[in-house]
Amino acid sequence: MKKRLGFMQGSRTSESGQVIVLMALLLVGLIGAAALVVDGGRAYSERRSVQNAADNAALAGALALCQSSDVTAAGRASAAQNGFDNSASGVTVVVNQPPLSGPNSGDTEYVEVVISGQWQPGFLQVLSGDSGPITSAARAVARCIPSAGGPVGWGNGVIALNPSNDNVVYGPSSGCLQVIGGGVFVDSTNASAMYLDGGDGSGCPGGARIVADWVQLVGGVNLPSWVIPYGNPSQWIKPWPPQTGQAPRGDPMATLATPAIPAQPAAALAPTITGSCTTTLYSGGNLSIPTGMSWCSSGVTIYPGTYRSMNISSDVPVTFQPGLYYVSHGDFTLAGPSTNRPSGSGVSIYVAAGNVSIASSSQVNLSSGSSGVLFHVESGNFIVGGSGSTRTLAGLIYVKSGPITIDGSSSLTTTAPTSGPYAGLGFFMGRGNANDLTVTGAGVLSMTGTIYAPNGRIASTGSGSNKTVNGQMIANRFYVTGGGRLIVNYDDDVVFSGGSGGSSMIEFSE
């Protein structure tokens, strides 16, 4: 009996040990299951959080790209709002525009955001013995899609297109360039893409040289050494500092077609003279309306068609009938006294091999027809000068290869067409035209619409302070000198709206 009892006692001790082992194993399993539930759920939650933050940051960056503002700052600000502050320990927020990886690598329409954050596990530390944090990371890409319609230029009133040269925006003296309601964007990668020297800008707030809502450059700004110790660079460019290191954008109007050369019409009808004059005004295809007609005539009416040259210096009103005026071999000139008031609507003037000159004190009031093109100058210059008169030109002025000079002390108003393929485009210098579009003199100048010189230079010179562009200027380079002021009032409603850099939408990619 005792042996039997002893045997049973030993068996119970063995079974007790087995239960302890089983309980220990079961406890480990329970801890593992808890770890999977708790820390696994935490890992999923953290992964969702970091992905959501990356998605929102990419969208914010793409929106900033569309609005021509700081992409990196927008992306990081959005990430911080979602709990991932780049300045916090263990958190990294990288914004790349364009993306550095993936199928959209190098495409400037895309913004890539990569966020990583660390979190401390609970039960998994008990199982693994590793007390270190776990990293969760996510990547998102969003795109700013330029619309085929809408205002071009991403809200910029001044865009310098040259991609690599220095002095792309060059101010060697005290001239002032001010953009109201928009920004300045310089596409050159050069460290001296913008150079300013000379005195303070007269007429601009605080004596600044460049004033805008923002100033952005792909490259950098070069100020002479004397400005730093003796001047305040923050007073020269407002706001200071300019935003350098921006992504290149290119030409938002690169796909715009140039105006077609019109078919040559038949010879024009002879002018109609209102009065008793018997003077011959049209001979051999040349139109010449001189002064000295006021005693015998109260006006002249001219008709569309082909002319060899057109010279109107009349001291009586001249009325253009609607249609195409094709000048095949010579100049188109409007001059003479202030009583010379050429006018007409629905007019298009093509000059094949000569210059256009609006000079002296003649007054002009011309507007374009359905094509939107008022002047098409194929191989000559376009010059507006003179004094003491009022000129209004409504329609596109296209100059393929020559300079454009707007000078004198007269009052000139130009407006872009409001419909058709060139709606919102006031001046267009041909893509191969490397000449200057010069605005000078002390007259009152008001130009409405986009001024586009993709390979040329826009130069604001002289002392005039009444030079205003209601729209925007897009050129290869800019030159601002003299003591005058050029004001650009950026307005979405009046600029060209058919390019590739206009109103945009945002979408996720990849």
C-alpha positions as CSV (number, residue, x, y, z in Angstrom):
1,M,0.0,0.0,0.0
2,K,2.7,2.4,0.9
3,K,4.5,1.7,-2.3
4,R,1.4,2.4,-4.3
5,L,0.8,5.7,-2.5
6,G,4.3,6.7,-3.1
7,F,3.9,6.0,-6.8
8,M,0.8,8.1,-7.0
9,Q,2.4,11.0,-5.2
10,G,5.3,11.1,-7.7
11,S,2.9,11.0,-10.6
12,R,1.0,14.0,-9.3
13,T,4.3,16.0,-8.9
14,S,5.2,15.2,-12.5
15,E,1.8,16.3,-13.8
16,S,2.1,19.5,-11.8
17,G,5.3,20.4,-13.5
18,Q,3.9,19.7,-16.9
19,V,0.9,22.0,-16.1
20,I,3.4,24.8,-15.2
21,V,5.2,24.4,-18.5
22,L,2.0,24.3,-20.4
23,M,0.8,27.4,-18.6
24,A,4.0,29.2,-19.4
25,L,3.7,28.2,-23.0
26,L,0.1,29.3,-23.1
27,L,1.1,32.6,-21.4
28,V,3.7,33.2,-24.1
29,G,1.1,32.5,-26.7
30,L,-1.3,34.8,-25.1
31,I,1.3,37.5,-24.9
32,G,2.2,36.9,-28.6
33,A,-1.5,37.1,-29.5
34,A,-1.9,40.3,-27.5
35,A,1.2,41.7,-29.2
36,L,-0.2,40.8,-32.6
37,V,-3.5,42.4,-31.7
38,V,-2.2,45.5,-29.9
39,D,1.1,46.3,-31.6
40,G,-0.1,44.9,-34.9
41,G,-3.1,47.2,-34.7
42,R,-0.8,50.0,-33.7
43,A,1.5,49.3,-36.7
44,Y,-1.5,49.3,-39.0
45,S,-2.8,52.6,-37.5
46,E,0.7,54.2,-37.7
47,R,1.0,53.1,-41.3
48,R,-2.4,54.6,-42.1
49,S,-1.5,57.8,-40.4
50,V,1.8,58.3,-42.2
51,Q,0.2,57.4,-45.5
52,N,-2.6,59.9,-45.0
53,A,-0.1,62.5,-44.0
54,A,1.9,61.8,-47.1
55,D,-1.2,62.0,-49.3
56,N,-2.3,65.3,-47.9
57,A,1.2,66.7,-48.0
58,A,1.6,65.7,-51.7
59,L,-1.8,67.4,-52.5
60,A,-0.7,70.5,-50.6
61,G,2.6,70.6,-52.5
62,A,0.8,70.2,-55.9
63,L,-1.6,73.0,-55.0
64,A,1.4,75.2,-54.1
65,L,2.9,74.3,-57.4
66,C,-0.3,75.4,-59.2
67,Q,-0.3,78.6,-57.3
68,S,3.4,79.3,-57.8
69,S,4.2,79.3,-54.1
70,D,6.7,77.3,-52.0
71,V,6.1,73.6,-52.6
72,T,8.4,72.3,-49.8
73,A,7.0,74.7,-47.2
74,A,3.4,73.7,-48.2
75,G,4.1,70.0,-48.1
76,R,5.8,70.1,-44.7
77,A,3.2,72.4,-43.2
78,S,0.5,69.9,-44.2
79,A,2.5,67.0,-42.8
80,A,2.9,68.9,-39.5
81,Q,-0.8,69.5,-39.3
82,N,-1.3,65.7,-39.6
83,G,1.2,64.9,-36.8
84,F,4.5,64.6,-38.7
85,D,6.6,67.7,-38.0
86,N,9.9,67.6,-39.9
87,S,11.6,69.3,-36.9
88,A,10.4,66.7,-34.4
89,S,12.7,63.9,-33.3
90,G,12.4,60.7,-35.3
91,V,10.3,62.4,-38.1
92,T,11.5,63.1,-41.6
93,V,9.4,64.8,-44.3
94,V,11.1,65.0,-47.7
95,V,9.4,67.0,-50.5
96,N,10.8,66.5,-54.0
97,Q,9.6,68.5,-57.0
98,P,10.1,66.9,-59.5
99,P,10.1,63.4,-58.0
100,L,13.4,61.6,-57.6
101,S,12.0,58.1,-58.2
102,G,9.1,56.3,-59.9
103,P,7.6,56.7,-63.4
104,N,7.3,60.4,-63.0
105,S,10.9,61.1,-62.0
106,G,12.1,64.4,-63.3
107,D,8.6,65.6,-64.5
108,T,8.1,69.1,-63.1
109,E,4.3,68.8,-63.0
110,Y,4.6,66.2,-60.1
111,V,5.3,66.6,-56.4
112,E,6.7,63.6,-54.4
113,V,6.5,63.4,-50.6
114,V,8.2,60.8,-48.5
115,I,7.4,60.7,-44.7
116,S,8.9,58.5,-42.0
117,G,8.0,58.4,-38.3
118,Q,9.0,56.3,-35.3
119,W,6.7,54.8,-32.7
120,Q,7.4,52.7,-29.6
121,P,5.9,49.1,-29.5
122,G,4.6,47.5,-26.3
123,F,4.2,43.7,-26.1
124,L,6.6,43.1,-29.0
125,Q,9.4,44.4,-26.9
126,V,8.7,41.7,-24.3
127,L,8.8,38.9,-26.9
128,S,11.8,40.2,-28.9
129,G,13.9,41.9,-26.2
130,D,14.4,44.8,-28.5
131,S,13.5,48.1,-26.9
132,G,14.1,50.2,-30.0
133,P,11.4,52.2,-31.9
134,I,9.8,50.9,-35.1
135,T,9.8,53.1,-38.2
136,S,6.8,53.6,-40.5
137,A,7.2,55.2,-43.8
138,A,5.0,56.2,-46.7
139,R,5.3,57.9,-50.1
140,A,2.8,59.8,-52.2
141,V,2.9,61.7,-55.5
142,A,0.4,64.3,-56.7
143,R,0.3,66.3,-59.9
144,C,-0.6,69.9,-60.8
145,I,-2.3,69.5,-64.2
146,P,-2.1,72.8,-66.3
147,S,-5.4,73.5,-68.0
148,A,-5.6,74.2,-71.7
149,G,-7.6,77.2,-70.8
150,G,-7.4,79.8,-68.1
151,P,-4.8,82.5,-67.4
152,V,-1.2,81.5,-68.2
153,G,1.8,82.1,-66.0
154,W,0.7,80.7,-62.6
155,G,-0.3,84.1,-61.2
156,N,3.0,85.8,-62.2
157,G,2.9,89.3,-63.6
158,V,6.5,89.1,-64.9
159,I,8.1,85.9,-66.2
160,A,11.7,85.7,-67.5
161,L,12.1,82.7,-69.7
162,N,15.8,82.5,-70.3
163,P,16.9,79.1,-68.9
164,S,20.6,79.6,-68.1
165,N,22.0,83.1,-68.6
166,D,23.1,85.7,-65.9
167,N,21.5,89.1,-65.7
168,V,18.2,87.8,-67.1
169,V,16.5,90.5,-65.0
170,Y,19.0,93.3,-65.1
171,G,18.6,96.7,-63.3
172,P,21.9,98.7,-63.6
173,S,20.4,102.0,-62.3
174,S,17.5,103.3,-60.3
175,G,14.5,102.1,-62.4
176,C,11.7,100.3,-60.6
177,L,9.5,97.3,-61.5
178,Q,6.4,96.8,-59.5
179,V,3.9,93.9,-59.8
180,I,0.6,94.4,-58.0
181,G,-1.6,91.3,-57.4
182,G,1.0,88.8,-58.7
183,G,4.6,87.6,-58.7
184,V,7.9,87.6,-60.5
185,F,9.3,84.3,-61.8
186,V,12.8,83.9,-63.3
187,D,13.5,80.6,-65.0
188,S,17.3,80.9,-65.3
189,T,19.4,78.4,-63.3
190,N,22.3,81.0,-63.1
191,A,23.4,82.1,-59.7
192,S,23.3,85.7,-61.0
193,A,19.9,85.3,-62.8
194,M,18.8,88.7,-61.3
195,Y,21.3,91.6,-61.0
196,L,20.5,95.0,-59.4
197,D,22.8,97.9,-59.1
198,G,22.6,101.7,-58.9
199,G,20.4,103.8,-56.6
200,D,17.0,103.2,-55.0
201,G,14.0,102.7,-57.3
202,S,12.1,105.9,-57.6
203,G,8.4,105.6,-57.2
204,C,8.3,102.0,-55.8
205,P,7.4,101.5,-52.1
206,G,10.4,102.2,-49.9
207,G,12.6,103.0,-52.8
208,A,12.8,99.3,-53.8
209,R,13.9,98.1,-57.2
210,I,11.7,95.0,-57.5
211,V,8.3,94.8,-55.7
212,A,5.8,92.0,-56.0
213,D,3.6,89.7,-54.0
214,W,6.4,87.1,-54.4
215,V,9.8,86.9,-56.2
216,Q,10.8,83.4,-57.2
217,L,13.9,82.3,-59.1
218,V,15.3,78.9,-60.2
219,G,18.8,80.4,-59.8
220,G,19.9,83.3,-57.6
221,V,20.2,87.1,-57.1
222,N,23.5,89.0,-57.4
223,L,23.7,92.4,-55.6
224,P,26.9,94.4,-55.8
225,S,29.2,94.2,-52.7
226,W,28.6,97.8,-51.7
227,V,24.9,97.1,-51.2
228,I,25.6,94.8,-48.3
229,P,27.7,97.0,-46.0
230,Y,26.2,100.3,-47.0
231,G,22.6,99.4,-48.0
232,N,19.8,97.1,-47.0
233,P,19.1,94.5,-49.6
234,S,15.8,93.8,-48.0
235,Q,14.8,97.3,-49.2
236,W,15.8,96.6,-52.8
237,I,13.7,93.4,-53.3
238,K,10.3,93.1,-51.6
239,P,9.5,90.7,-50.2
240,W,13.0,89.8,-49.0
241,P,14.5,87.2,-49.3
242,P,13.4,86.1,-52.7
243,Q,12.5,82.4,-53.1
244,T,15.5,80.9,-54.8
245,G,16.1,77.3,-55.9
246,Q,12.6,76.9,-57.5
247,A,11.9,74.2,-60.1
248,P,12.1,75.3,-63.7
249,R,8.8,75.9,-65.4
250,G,9.5,76.7,-69.1
251,D,7.4,78.7,-71.4
252,P,3.6,78.6,-70.6
253,M,2.8,79.8,-74.1
254,A,5.2,77.5,-76.0
255,T,2.4,75.8,-78.0
256,L,0.7,79.0,-79.1
257,A,0.5,79.2,-82.9
258,T,1.8,82.4,-84.6
259,P,-0.6,84.4,-86.8
260,A,-0.9,83.0,-90.3
261,I,0.1,85.2,-93.3
262,P,-3.2,86.2,-94.8
263,A,-4.0,85.6,-98.5
264,Q,-3.3,88.7,-100.6
265,P,-6.6,90.4,-101.6
266,A,-7.3,92.3,-104.8
267,A,-6.2,95.9,-105.2
268,A,-8.0,98.4,-103.0
269,L,-10.7,100.7,-104.2
270,A,-9.7,104.4,-104.6
271,P,-10.3,106.5,-101.5
272,T,-13.5,108.5,-101.2
273,I,-13.1,112.2,-100.5
274,T,-15.8,114.1,-98.6
275,G,-15.7,117.5,-100.2
276,S,-14.5,119.3,-103.3
277,C,-10.8,118.1,-103.4
278,T,-9.6,116.6,-106.7
279,T,-6.3,115.5,-105.3
280,T,-5.1,112.0,-106.4
281,L,-4.5,110.0,-103.2
282,Y,-4.0,106.6,-104.6
283,S,-1.6,105.9,-107.5
284,G,0.4,102.8,-108.6
285,G,-0.9,101.0,-105.5
286,N,0.6,103.6,-103.2
287,L,-1.8,105.5,-100.8
288,S,-0.6,109.0,-99.7
289,I,-3.0,111.3,-97.9
290,P,-1.1,114.5,-97.2
291,T,-1.8,117.6,-95.2
292,G,-3.4,120.7,-96.9
293,M,-6.8,119.1,-97.5
294,S,-8.7,120.9,-94.7
295,W,-9.7,123.8,-97.1
296,C,-11.5,121.4,-99.5
297,S,-12.4,118.3,-97.6
298,S,-13.9,117.2,-94.3
299,G,-12.6,113.6,-94.4
300,V,-11.4,110.7,-96.4
301,T,-12.7,107.1,-96.4
302,I,-10.3,104.3,-97.4
303,Y,-11.0,100.6,-98.3
304,P,-9.5,97.2,-97.6
305,G,-7.3,95.5,-100.3
306,T,-3.7,95.4,-101.4
307,Y,-1.5,98.5,-101.2
308,R,2.2,98.9,-102.0
309,S,2.5,101.4,-99.2
310,M,0.3,103.5,-97.0
311,N,1.2,107.0,-95.8
312,I,-1.4,109.0,-93.9
313,S,-0.4,112.5,-92.8
314,S,-3.7,114.1,-93.3
315,D,-5.1,117.1,-91.5
316,V,-8.7,115.7,-91.9
317,P,-10.2,112.6,-90.4
318,V,-9.5,109.3,-92.2
319,T,-11.9,106.4,-91.8
320,F,-10.8,102.8,-92.4
321,Q,-13.6,100.5,-93.7
322,P,-13.6,97.0,-92.1
323,G,-11.4,94.4,-93.7
324,L,-7.8,93.4,-94.5
325,Y,-5.3,96.1,-95.5
326,Y,-2.4,94.2,-97.1
327,V,0.8,96.3,-97.5
328,S,3.0,94.4,-99.9
329,H,6.2,96.4,-100.6
330,G,6.5,99.5,-98.3
331,D,5.8,101.1,-95.0
332,F,2.6,101.8,-93.1
333,T,2.9,105.3,-91.7
334,L,0.5,107.5,-89.6
335,A,1.8,111.0,-89.0
336,G,0.9,114.6,-89.3
337,P,-0.9,117.1,-87.1
338,S,-3.3,116.3,-84.3
339,T,-6.2,116.9,-86.6
340,N,-5.2,113.7,-88.3
341,R,-7.5,111.2,-86.7
342,P,-7.4,107.8,-88.5
343,S,-10.1,105.5,-87.1
344,G,-11.8,102.3,-87.9
345,S,-13.2,99.0,-86.4
346,G,-12.9,95.5,-87.8
347,V,-9.5,96.3,-89.3
348,S,-6.5,94.1,-89.8
349,I,-3.3,95.5,-91.2
350,Y,-0.6,93.2,-92.7
351,V,2.8,94.7,-93.6
352,A,4.9,92.2,-95.6
353,A,8.2,94.1,-96.1
354,G,8.1,97.4,-94.4
355,N,7.8,99.2,-91.1
356,V,4.9,100.5,-89.1
357,S,5.3,104.0,-87.7
358,I,2.8,106.0,-85.7
359,A,4.5,109.3,-85.1
360,S,4.2,113.1,-84.9
361,S,1.0,114.3,-83.1
362,S,-1.6,112.3,-85.1
363,Q,-4.4,110.7,-83.2
364,V,-5.3,107.1,-83.9
365,N,-8.3,104.9,-82.9
366,L,-8.2,101.4,-84.5
367,S,-9.6,98.1,-83.5
368,S,-9.3,94.6,-85.0
369,G,-11.7,92.3,-86.6
370,S,-12.7,88.7,-85.8
371,S,-9.1,87.4,-86.2
372,G,-8.0,89.5,-83.3
373,V,-4.9,90.7,-85.2
374,L,-4.7,94.4,-85.6
375,F,-1.1,94.7,-86.9
376,H,0.9,91.8,-88.4
377,V,4.5,93.1,-89.2
378,E,6.4,90.3,-91.1
379,S,9.9,91.7,-91.5
380,G,10.0,95.3,-90.2
381,N,9.9,97.5,-87.1
382,F,6.9,98.7,-85.1
383,I,7.4,102.2,-83.7
384,V,5.0,104.5,-81.8
385,G,6.4,108.0,-81.0
386,G,5.4,111.6,-81.1
387,S,3.7,113.8,-78.6
388,G,0.6,115.7,-77.6
389,S,-1.9,113.1,-78.9
390,T,-4.1,110.2,-77.9
391,R,-3.8,106.8,-79.5
392,T,-5.9,103.7,-78.9
393,L,-5.0,100.4,-80.5
394,A,-7.3,97.5,-79.8
395,G,-6.1,94.1,-81.0
396,L,-3.1,91.9,-81.2
397,I,0.2,93.5,-82.4
398,Y,2.4,90.8,-83.9
399,V,6.0,91.6,-85.0
400,K,7.8,88.6,-86.4
401,S,11.4,89.8,-86.6
402,G,11.9,93.5,-85.8
403,P,12.0,95.6,-82.6
404,I,9.1,97.3,-81.0
405,T,9.6,100.8,-79.7
406,I,7.1,102.8,-77.7
407,D,8.4,106.2,-77.1
408,G,7.5,109.9,-76.9
409,S,5.3,111.9,-74.6
410,S,1.9,111.1,-76.1
411,S,-0.8,109.0,-74.5
412,L,-1.1,105.5,-75.8
413,T,-3.6,102.8,-74.8
414,T,-3.4,99.3,-76.2
415,T,-5.9,96.6,-75.4
416,A,-5.8,92.9,-76.3
417,P,-8.6,91.2,-78.3
418,T,-11.4,89.9,-76.1
419,S,-12.3,86.9,-78.2
420,G,-10.8,84.5,-80.7
421,P,-7.5,82.5,-80.5
422,Y,-5.5,85.5,-79.3
423,A,-7.9,86.7,-76.6
424,G,-5.9,88.4,-73.9
425,L,-2.7,88.7,-75.9
426,G,-1.7,92.3,-76.6
427,F,1.8,92.1,-78.1
428,F,3.5,89.0,-79.6
429,M,7.1,89.1,-80.8
430,G,8.0,86.2,-83.1
431,R,9.7,83.2,-81.5
432,G,12.9,83.9,-83.5
433,N,12.8,87.6,-82.7
434,A,15.7,88.5,-80.4
435,N,15.1,92.3,-80.6
436,D,13.9,94.6,-77.8
437,L,10.4,95.6,-76.9
438,T,11.3,99.0,-75.5
439,V,9.0,101.2,-73.4
440,T,10.4,104.6,-72.8
441,G,9.5,108.3,-72.7
442,A,7.4,110.3,-70.3
443,G,4.0,109.8,-71.9
444,V,1.0,108.1,-70.3
445,L,1.1,104.4,-71.4
446,S,-1.5,101.8,-70.6
447,M,-1.3,98.4,-72.1
448,T,-3.9,95.7,-71.3
449,G,-3.3,92.0,-71.8
450,T,-0.2,89.7,-72.0
451,I,2.9,91.1,-73.6
452,Y,4.9,88.1,-75.0
453,A,8.5,88.2,-76.3
454,P,9.8,84.6,-75.9
455,N,13.2,85.3,-77.4
456,G,13.3,89.0,-77.0
457,R,14.0,91.5,-74.2
458,I,11.5,93.9,-72.6
459,A,13.3,97.1,-71.7
460,S,11.8,99.8,-69.5
461,T,14.0,102.9,-69.8
462,G,13.8,106.7,-69.3
463,S,12.2,108.7,-66.5
464,G,8.5,108.2,-67.2
465,S,6.4,107.0,-64.2
466,N,3.1,106.5,-66.1
467,K,3.9,103.2,-67.7
468,T,1.3,100.6,-66.8
469,V,0.6,97.1,-67.9
470,N,-2.8,95.7,-66.9
471,G,-2.0,92.1,-67.3
472,Q,1.5,90.5,-67.5
473,M,4.8,90.5,-69.3
474,I,6.5,87.3,-70.5
475,A,9.9,87.7,-72.1
476,N,13.3,86.0,-72.5
477,R,14.9,88.8,-70.5
478,F,14.1,92.1,-68.8
479,Y,16.0,95.4,-68.5
480,V,14.9,98.0,-66.1
481,T,16.9,101.3,-66.1
482,G,16.5,105.0,-65.8
483,G,14.6,106.7,-63.0
484,G,11.1,105.6,-64.2
485,R,8.6,103.1,-62.9
486,L,6.9,100.3,-64.8
487,I,3.8,98.9,-63.0
488,V,2.2,95.6,-63.8
489,N,-1.3,95.2,-62.5
490,Y,-1.8,91.4,-62.8
491,D,-5.3,90.5,-63.6
492,D,-6.6,86.9,-64.4
493,D,-9.5,88.3,-66.4
494,V,-7.4,90.1,-69.0
495,V,-4.3,88.0,-69.6
496,F,-4.0,85.4,-72.3
497,S,-5.9,82.2,-71.4
498,G,-5.0,79.6,-74.0
499,G,-1.6,78.3,-73.0
500,S,-0.3,75.4,-70.9
501,G,0.4,77.2,-67.7
502,G,-3.1,78.3,-66.7
503,S,-5.7,77.3,-64.3
504,S,-4.9,73.9,-63.0
505,M,-6.3,70.8,-61.2
506,I,-4.7,68.4,-58.8
507,E,-4.7,64.6,-58.9
508,F,-2.9,61.8,-57.2
509,S,-0.5,59.7,-59.3
510,E,1.1,56.3,-59.1
